[in-house]
Structures are given as structure tokens and as C-alpha cells.
Amino acid sequence: QLDHSLQFATSVEASNPFSSNVIALNSTNWKDEVVDSPHAVFINICRSGWGYCQLLAPEWEKLAQATKGTAKIAYWDTEERSRPPALLGEIQGTPTIRLFTPKIKQGDSNAKKIVTDYPYERKAADMKNFLESSMPSFLESVKGGDLSKFQDKANKYGLPQVFIFTSKAKTIPMLKYLSTEFRRRLLIAEIH
């Protein structure tokens, strides 16, 4: 009896070796977490028992902690019994890291995705920089104080308006995330 319990605990642990900051993907939650998500989803496609995947795990965990609240960090275990979704693409080796972002202009759906392979060093800082520079942004940039185009667009679609004043040259990840979360419900202007 005890041996059976230990085997079960080991098999559950192997399905997601990460903290709650990393989403364990499977055929049940794939549609909600990836296909229907308006946010960037960074996926580590790996085999939980594979040495290279285990080497990546601490960096993936650091990435998940560093981007918590601005992006989805996920994991697909190729040793799971369910078939990988077609959108995951061909897996030639593990670990494979892919970024899934929604196409910018696609009506009311988030289902169409741009899938990008991550080609850089597998360190948390490098992955974070790549992710943050690749996140979708639906902010309206307003320069020189001319708000007329922004206000016309807000009035055309009947959207409430939010104004963010900044001196930063680049949009911060939290604003990108919020612009994605409230897309089609709120129009956000970033005023430089």
C-alpha cells in the first residue's frame, strides 16, 4: 500500500516540477490558457525526466517569478499521455521554448496566434528581455499632446479613456499586459 502511494506522488510531481507561478499545460487546459488567452504565453516544451530540461528548470522558475502578473509562463511535459496540440508545432528536441502571442488584428477572437521559437541563451534575464520585448501592446501612443485621434477612436467605439503620462521611451510590461487585458473594453493612451 505504501509503495503504491509513493509511486502516485512521484507521478503527480513529475507532471509539473515547478511552483504555482508556472502553468502546467495539458489537453484539458490548453484552450483556456493558450488558445483563448489574449496574453503572451511562454512555453517550455520539455520532458520532466530529461537532464537538459532539469538544468533549465531553475531559470524557468526565476523567469516565472520575475514576470508574475505580466505574462504567462507555462510548461508542456512531452511525457504526458495526452497528444500535443497541433499549435504546439513540431518538437524536434527538448527543451524547446516557444512564445505564443495573439495576432494584433483579428476581430473579437484571440485564437489566431503567432508562434515564435526562442533562439537565445536560456538564462532568466535573457528570456525575460525577449518576452517583454515581444509582448503585444494595444496602447495608443500620443506624442506632442494631440489627443484628437485618440478621442475620435474612443468615441467611435464607445470606449472609456485612460491616460498614462510617462517620460520613458519604452512601454513597461505591466502597461502592455493591462492594454491586452482591457482590449476592446477600454482605450489606453500612453502620453510622452
C-alpha positions in Angstrom: 0.0 0.0 0.0 2.7 2.5 0.9 4.7 1.7 -2.3 1.6 2.5 -4.4 1.1 5.9 -2.7 4.8 6.8 -3.3 4.5 5.9 -7.0 1.4 8.1 -7.3 3.1 11.0 -5.6 6.1 10.7 -7.8 4.0 10.7 -11.0 2.0 13.8 -9.9 5.2 15.6 -9.0 6.7 14.8 -12.4 3.8 16.4 -14.3 4.7 19.9 -13.0 8.0 20.2 -11.3 7.5 24.0 -10.9 5.8 26.3 -8.4 2.3 27.7 -8.9 3.9 30.6 -10.9 4.3 28.1 -13.9 1.2 26.8 -15.5 1.3 23.0 -16.2 -0.4 22.7 -19.6 -2.3 19.7 -20.7 -5.1 18.8 -23.2 -7.7 19.9 -20.7 -6.5 23.5 -20.0 -4.7 24.2 -23.4 -7.6 26.1 -24.9 -8.2 28.3 -21.9 -4.6 29.0 -21.1 -3.2 29.4 -24.6 -5.7 29.5 -27.5 -8.2 31.8 -25.9 -5.7 33.9 -24.0 -5.1 37.5 -25.1 -1.7 37.5 -23.3 1.7 36.3 -24.3 2.3 32.7 -23.2 5.9 31.5 -23.0 6.0 27.7 -23.1 8.8 25.4 -22.1 8.3 22.1 -24.0 10.2 19.5 -22.1 10.5 16.0 -20.7 10.4 16.2 -17.0 13.0 13.4 -16.5 15.4 14.7 -19.2 18.7 16.2 -17.9 18.7 19.3 -20.1 15.2 20.1 -19.0 16.1 19.7 -15.4 19.0 22.1 -16.0 16.6 24.7 -17.4 14.1 24.3 -14.6 15.7 26.8 -12.1 16.0 29.5 -14.8 12.4 28.9 -15.9 11.3 29.3 -12.3 13.2 32.6 -11.9 11.6 33.8 -15.1 8.1 32.9 -13.8 8.8 34.8 -10.6 10.2 37.8 -12.4 7.3 38.2 -14.9 4.5 37.2 -12.5 1.5 39.4 -13.3 2.7 40.5 -16.7 2.9 37.3 -18.8 2.0 33.6 -18.6 4.9 31.2 -18.1 3.9 27.6 -18.9 5.3 24.1 -19.2 4.2 21.2 -21.5 5.6 17.8 -20.5 6.1 15.7 -23.5 5.9 12.6 -21.3 2.3 13.3 -20.5 -0.1 10.8 -22.0 -2.1 13.3 -24.0 -1.2 14.2 -27.6 0.4 17.7 -28.0 -1.9 20.2 -29.7 -1.2 21.0 -33.3 -0.5 24.6 -32.5 2.4 23.5 -30.3 4.2 22.6 -33.5 6.8 20.0 -34.3 9.0 19.2 -31.4 12.5 18.1 -32.6 14.2 18.2 -29.3 13.7 19.1 -25.7 13.8 21.6 -24.2 12.1 23.7 -26.8 10.9 27.2 -25.8 8.2 28.9 -27.8 6.3 32.2 -27.4 2.6 32.4 -28.3 1.1 35.8 -28.9 -2.2 36.8 -30.4 -2.3 38.4 -33.8 -3.0 42.1 -33.4 -5.9 42.5 -35.8 -8.3 39.5 -35.7 -11.7 40.8 -34.6 -13.1 39.7 -31.3 -11.1 36.4 -31.1 -7.7 35.6 -29.6 -7.4 32.2 -31.3 -5.0 33.1 -34.1 -1.5 33.0 -32.7 2.0 34.0 -33.7 4.3 31.3 -32.6 8.0 32.3 -32.2 10.8 29.9 -31.3 13.1 31.3 -28.6 16.7 31.3 -30.0 18.8 32.9 -27.3 20.6 31.9 -24.1 18.5 30.1 -21.6 19.1 32.4 -18.7 16.2 34.0 -16.9 17.3 37.6 -17.7 17.7 36.9 -21.4 14.3 35.1 -21.6 12.7 38.0 -19.7 14.1 40.6 -22.1 12.9 38.6 -25.1 9.5 38.1 -23.6 9.0 41.7 -22.6 10.1 43.0 -26.0 7.7 40.5 -27.8 4.6 41.1 -25.6 1.6 42.6 -27.5 0.7 46.1 -26.7 -2.6 47.8 -27.5 -1.7 51.2 -26.1 -2.3 54.2 -28.2 0.8 56.3 -28.4 0.2 60.1 -28.2 3.0 62.4 -28.9 3.0 66.2 -28.8 -0.2 66.5 -26.9 -2.6 65.9 -29.8 -5.4 63.8 -28.4 -7.9 64.3 -31.2 -7.2 61.0 -33.0 -7.3 59.1 -29.7 -10.5 60.7 -28.6 -12.1 60.1 -32.0 -11.3 56.4 -31.8 -12.6 56.2 -28.2 -15.9 57.9 -29.3 -16.2 55.8 -32.4 -16.1 52.5 -30.4 -17.8 53.9 -27.3 -14.8 53.1 -25.0 -13.8 54.8 -21.8 -10.5 56.5 -22.0 -7.4 56.2 -19.7 -4.4 58.5 -20.0 -0.9 57.3 -18.8 1.7 60.0 -18.7 5.3 58.8 -19.0 8.8 60.0 -19.7 10.0 56.5 -20.5 11.0 55.7 -24.1 9.8 52.1 -23.9 6.4 50.9 -22.7 6.7 48.9 -19.4 5.5 45.3 -19.4 2.7 46.0 -16.9 1.1 48.6 -19.3 1.4 46.1 -22.2 -0.3 43.5 -20.0 -3.1 45.9 -19.0 -3.7 47.1 -22.5 -4.1 43.4 -23.5 -6.3 42.6 -20.6 -8.7 45.5 -21.2 -8.5 45.5 -25.0 -11.9 46.2 -26.6 -13.2 47.4 -23.2 -11.0 50.4 -22.6 -8.8 52.7 -24.7 -5.5 53.5 -23.1 -3.2 56.3 -24.3 0.4 56.5 -23.4 1.4 60.2 -23.5 5.1 61.0 -23.9 
